Amino acid sequence: MNSLNIDNIKNRTSVRTFINKEIETNKLELIQEYIDINENKTGLFGNETKFKIVKGNINPNKKEKIGTYGFIKGTQTFIVGIMKKDKENNHLDYGYSFEKLILFLTGLDIGTCWLGASFNRNKITKLVELQEDEIIPCITPIGYAENKMRFMEKAIRLTAKSDHRKDWSELFFNTNLLPLTKNQAEKLEIPLEMIRLGPSASNKQPWRIIIDNEKVHFYLKRTPNYGKYLAYDIQMIDIGIACCHFQISSEELGLKGEWTIKNPRLNTEDKDTIYVCTWIRE
């Protein structure tokens, strides 16, 4: 069964509290097989993300663990996503490939959570033997979700408004920059809704979509000063996640298209909104 589907987009949720249970060997083998396939780690524009499964104990004698500053509890197994620096469209492809992996794991009933800042990078770097031309924007813990949330997890979700999604009128538009209705979206209604359901850093939901006949233009509406101290573009990674959800749901519905980067030069009248890429329906 293909786990890259609409149901798993709907079922995916961020898990920060895990039960004390090891992932079965056969599932770990399935995950390793998945991340070894080039197609699964290559983004829409050709950049490859390297994934590594790591165990948290660097020095078992000292019981030294991967630090997540209290954000994650109950697992010390993680998947690290490694990206090449200074490659064109690398952040976009990174978000796309990593979210595909997240959805694959969802299909195995394995809990995940995008972590972009709340982990000890020095310890992770040692574990994966990071090269000079590589960077680790994000990791995810993996394991089985605890049914009951900790107080801290509830507080994190409340602060980020994790269960809140922006209305269609804030995200999807026609070429006149008027809000797009679900009826106007026609066959694209479900793929657009799958974008709306996507995870994003601090739940900023920075994707903005303009429907231009058979073209779907993806824009990034930046949050001023957000992530400016990071060594990577966290909000461009979010757009990769949006592209992933759109591509997977479109394929499942039999909607074929191709991706390109060709700015339509539409006047968005917003200096913080930038064009990223376009899907063209065949």
C-alpha positions in Angstrom: 0.0 0.0 0.0 1.3 3.5 -0.9 1.6 5.4 2.3 2.1 8.7 0.5 -1.6 9.5 0.3 -4.3 12.0 1.3 -5.3 9.9 4.4 -1.8 10.2 5.9 -1.6 13.9 5.2 -4.8 14.2 7.2 -3.6 11.8 9.9 -0.2 13.3 10.4 0.3 15.2 13.7 3.2 16.4 15.6 4.1 14.0 18.4 6.3 15.2 21.3 5.6 12.6 23.9 6.3 8.9 23.2 5.8 5.7 25.0 8.8 3.7 26.1 8.8 1.2 23.2 11.4 0.4 20.7 10.5 0.5 17.0 10.4 -3.1 15.6 13.4 -4.2 13.6 11.3 -4.9 10.5 10.0 -1.3 10.6 13.4 0.1 11.0 14.5 -1.9 8.0 11.6 -0.6 6.0 12.6 3.0 6.9 16.2 2.3 5.9 15.1 0.9 2.6 12.9 4.0 2.0 15.7 6.5 2.7 18.2 4.5 0.5 16.1 4.9 -2.6 17.3 8.0 -4.6 13.7 9.0 -5.7 12.6 9.2 -2.1 15.4 11.7 -1.1 15.4 13.8 -4.3 13.3 16.9 -4.4 11.3 18.5 -7.2 14.3 20.4 -8.6 17.0 17.7 -8.2 18.5 18.4 -4.8 19.2 15.3 -2.6 18.5 15.2 1.1 20.6 12.6 3.1 18.7 10.9 5.9 20.3 9.1 8.8 18.7 7.2 11.6 20.5 7.9 14.9 20.3 6.6 18.4 20.6 9.2 21.1 23.3 7.8 23.3 26.6 9.1 22.1 28.5 7.8 25.1 26.4 5.1 26.9 28.8 5.1 29.9 28.0 8.7 30.5 24.3 8.3 29.5 24.8 11.3 27.2 21.7 11.9 25.1 20.6 14.1 22.2 19.3 17.2 24.0 15.8 18.5 22.9 15.5 20.9 25.8 12.4 19.1 27.1 10.5 19.4 23.8 10.6 15.6 23.2 10.2 12.9 25.8 10.1 9.1 25.6 12.4 8.4 22.6 16.0 8.7 21.8 15.7 7.6 18.2 15.8 10.3 15.5 16.0 10.8 11.8 18.4 13.5 10.7 17.9 15.4 7.5 21.2 16.6 5.9 21.3 19.2 3.2 24.1 20.5 0.9 24.8 24.2 1.5 24.6 26.8 -1.2 22.6 24.8 -3.8 19.9 26.4 -5.8 16.4 25.5 -4.4 18.0 23.3 -1.7 15.6 24.4 1.0 12.5 23.9 -1.1 13.7 20.3 -2.0 14.7 19.6 1.5 11.2 20.4 2.9 9.6 18.4 0.1 11.7 15.2 0.6 11.6 15.4 4.4 7.8 15.7 4.5 7.5 12.7 2.1 9.5 10.8 4.7 7.3 12.0 7.5 4.2 10.8 5.6 5.8 7.5 5.0 6.4 7.1 8.7 2.8 8.1 9.4 1.8 5.2 7.3 3.8 2.9 9.5 2.0 4.3 12.6 5.2 6.0 13.7 5.0 9.4 15.4 7.1 12.3 14.2 7.7 16.0 14.9 9.6 18.5 12.8 12.3 20.0 15.0 14.2 23.0 13.5 15.8 24.6 16.5 15.0 22.7 19.7 17.8 20.2 19.6 21.5 20.1 20.4 23.2 20.5 17.0 26.7 19.7 18.3 25.7 16.3 19.5 23.8 15.5 16.3 26.8 16.7 14.2 29.1 14.3 16.0 26.7 11.4 15.3 26.3 11.9 11.6 29.9 13.1 10.9 28.7 16.2 9.1 30.8 17.4 6.2 31.9 21.1 5.7 29.5 21.6 2.8 26.5 20.1 4.7 24.0 21.5 7.2 21.3 20.0 9.3 18.2 22.2 9.3 15.9 19.7 10.9 15.5 16.4 12.6 12.5 14.3 13.7 12.1 12.0 16.7 10.5 8.7 15.8 8.6 6.3 18.0 5.1 5.5 19.2 2.9 8.3 20.5 1.8 8.5 24.1 -2.0 8.9 24.2 -1.8 11.5 27.0 0.0 14.8 26.3 2.4 16.2 28.9 1.6 19.7 30.3 4.6 21.1 28.4 3.4 19.6 25.1 -0.1 21.1 25.6 1.6 24.5 26.4 3.7 24.3 23.2 0.6 23.5 21.0 -1.4 26.2 22.7 1.4 28.8 22.2 1.9 27.9 18.5 -1.9 27.5 18.0 -1.0 24.2 16.4 -4.6 23.1 15.8 -5.5 26.4 14.0 -5.3 26.7 10.3 -5.8 29.9 8.3 -9.0 30.3 6.3 -9.0 29.7 2.5 -9.5 33.5 2.1 -6.1 34.1 3.6 -4.2 31.5 1.5 -5.6 31.0 -1.9 -6.3 33.6 -4.6 -7.1 34.2 -8.3 -4.9 36.3 -10.5 -6.8 39.4 -9.4 -5.7 38.6 -5.9 -9.2 38.0 -4.8 -9.8 35.1 -2.4 -10.5 31.8 -4.2 -13.6 29.8 -3.1 -13.7 26.0 -2.9 -16.2 26.0 -5.8 -13.8 28.1 -8.0 -11.0 25.7 -7.2 -12.9 22.8 -8.7 -10.7 19.7 -9.0 -7.9 21.5 -7.1 -10.0 21.9 -4.0 -8.6 18.8 -2.2 -4.9 19.4 -3.1 -5.3 23.0 -1.9 -6.9 21.8 1.3 -4.0 19.4 1.8 -1.7 22.4 1.6 -3.8 24.2 4.3 -3.4 21.2 6.6 0.4 21.2 6.4 2.8 21.7 9.3 5.0 24.8 9.3 7.5 26.4 11.6 5.7 28.0 14.6 2.5 27.3 12.6 3.1 30.5 10.5 1.5 28.9 7.4 3.6 31.1 5.0 2.3 29.6 1.8 0.2 31.7 -0.6 -1.2 30.2 -3.7 -2.5 31.9 -6.9 -4.5 29.9 -9.4 -3.9 31.1 -12.9 -6.0 28.9 -15.2 -4.0 25.6 -15.5 -1.1 27.0 -13.4 -0.7 27.0 -9.7 1.8 29.5 -8.5 3.4 29.0 -5.1 4.5 32.1 -3.1 6.2 32.5 0.3 4.8 35.3 2.5 7.7 35.9 4.9 7.2 36.7 8.5 9.4 39.7 9.1 12.6 38.9 11.1 11.4 35.3 11.7 14.3 32.9 11.6 16.8 35.6 10.8 19.4 34.1 13.2 19.2 30.6 11.7 21.7 29.4 9.3 19.0 28.1 6.9 15.7 29.3 5.4 13.1 27.7 7.6 10.1 29.3 5.8 11.3 28.1 2.4 11.4 24.6 3.9 7.7 25.2 4.7 7.0 25.8 1.1 8.6 22.5 0.2 6.2 20.9 2.6 3.3 22.6 0.9 4.6 21.4 -2.5 4.8 17.9 -1.1 1.2 17.8 0.0 0.0 19.3 -3.3 2.0 16.8 -5.4 0.9 13.7 -3.4 -2.8 14.6 -3.3 -2.8 15.6 -7.0 -1.3 12.3 -8.0 -3.8 10.4 -6.0 -6.6 12.2 -7.7 -5.2 11.6 -11.1 -4.2 15.2 -11.7 -1.0 15.3 -13.7 1.3 18.3 -14.0 4.9 19.4 -14.1 6.9 21.8 -11.9 8.8 24.8 -13.1 10.3 28.0 -11.9 9.1 30.9 -14.1 7.9 34.0 -12.3 4.5 35.1 -13.8 5.3 38.7 -12.5 1.9 39.0 -10.8 1.7 42.1 -8.7 1.3 40.8 -5.1 1.6 44.3 -3.7 3.5 42.9 -0.7 7.2 43.3 -0.3 7.3 40.3 2.1 5.7 37.9 -0.5 8.0 36.3 -3.0 7.4 33.9 -5.9 8.8 30.4 -5.5 7.6 27.9 -8.1 4.7 26.8 -10.3 2.8 23.6 -11.0 1.4 23.4 -14.6 -1.5 21.0 -15.2 -1.1 18.7 -18.2 
